[in-house]
Amino acid sequence: GESVGLHLPTLSVQEGDNSIINCAYSNSASDYFIWYKQESGKGPQFIIDIRSNMDKRQGQRVTVLLNKTVKHLSLQIAATQPGDSAVYFCAENPGTYKYIFGTGTRLKVLA
Amino acid sequence: DAGVIQSPRHEVTEMGQEVTLRCKPISGHNSLFWYRQTMMRGLELLIYFNNNVPIDDSGMPEDRFSAKMPNASFSTLKIQPSEPRDSAVYFCASSLTGADEAFFGQGTRLTVV
């Protein structure tokens, strides 16, 4: 279930702390964004999405922030738990079927 | 709904053999995607179907790869003949319209020896 590349960025966070995972997207025409979580041996799982007419969206323990000016997306996970350990990647969609997936960030939760 | 269902979960085959991967999308979704995931290249779109019709197969690496969607509830990805460089995890995903949330299956880990 590895995401991409030999040098996957890794974020190590203490259990209970907040995590912030960042993503720079490439297409200024993209108007829909998704964060996926991929655990080892599993397929990507939808976490939260946001459309370009919003700059913030909250879910359960997760918040996505969108900064269209600098083409930046972030995922905030509150009170990180061991079960949050996974590879996270963003996907952008310019209104077509061609999702563009980010390179992924590995989140390690330290007990 | 059980989500997107792929089979088999794991496949080990010898070089030169034919491999067929199967996918059942979520009922009611009109868009189906086949992706390949490797360490080096991440998630690559191989082919996209809309209403059972192949719309974009530009990601299919070679003529050795082919995909079909005979009906709204079934798709196959075939590799013939398989080569070691085809070793990867192959994901099927479906979405309602193609421009909204894509739901992924658990993937098929293919190893060609």
Chai-1 contact restraints between the chains, C-beta under 6 A:
chainA,res_idxA,chainB,res_idxB,connection_type,confidence,min_distance_angstrom,max_distance_angstrom,comment,restraint_id
A,E2,B,M39,contact,1.0,0.0,6.0,A-B,restraint_1
A,S3,B,G42,contact,1.0,0.0,6.0,A-B,restraint_2
A,V4,B,G42,contact,1.0,0.0,6.0,A-B,restraint_3
A,K42,B,Q106,contact,1.0,0.0,6.0,A-B,restraint_4
A,G43,B,F91,contact,1.0,0.0,6.0,A-B,restraint_5
A,G43,B,F104,contact,1.0,0.0,6.0,A-B,restraint_6
A,G43,B,G105,contact,1.0,0.0,6.0,A-B,restraint_7
A,G43,B,Q106,contact,1.0,0.0,6.0,A-B,restraint_8
A,G43,B,G107,contact,1.0,0.0,6.0,A-B,restraint_9
A,P44,B,F104,contact,1.0,0.0,6.0,A-B,restraint_10
A,F46,B,E101,contact,1.0,0.0,6.0,A-B,restraint_11
A,N93,B,A99,contact,1.0,0.0,6.0,A-B,restraint_12
A,G95,B,A99,contact,1.0,0.0,6.0,A-B,restraint_13
A,Y97,B,Y48,contact,1.0,0.0,6.0,A-B,restraint_14
A,Y97,B,G98,contact,1.0,0.0,6.0,A-B,restraint_15
A,F101,B,L43,contact,1.0,0.0,6.0,A-B,restraint_16
